[in-house]
């Protein structure tokens, strides 16, 4: 199993330089951001599929949620719960 760094304090994260983050939400062990372009990126603990990547894999690296891109959906709002992630999208 991969080691996931869960920290109780803020930490810097490297995102691609061309991304401008407009919204951030933090769950108990995962984080999600929405870019100004409407893309959703998630990282952290993924045991219950809360990262939205179609699996239960955890990751310390921010990854774009490709399902939204493939469906032509634009993320507008994100709220992370303890083991869940709610995303409001527009077509």
C-alpha positions, 0 to 999 in steps of 0.5 A: 500500500502506498504511504499517504502523508496526512498532515494536520497543518497546511503544506505547499503543493505543486500544481501545473503553473497554468492552473489558477485555483478558484475554489478549495475544499478540505475533507478529513483526509482529502482535498479538492480544488476547482480551477478557473477553467472548471476542472476538478483536481483531488488528492489525499486519502481515497479509500471510499472513492471520494477522490472521484478517479473511479478507484479507491487509490490514495494519492499525495499528488493532485490529479484531475478528475478525468470523468468530468472532462470526458463528459464535457462537465464544468465543476462549479462548486465542491464540498468535501465531507469526511469520506465524501465529495460533492461536486456541482457541475454545468454541462 
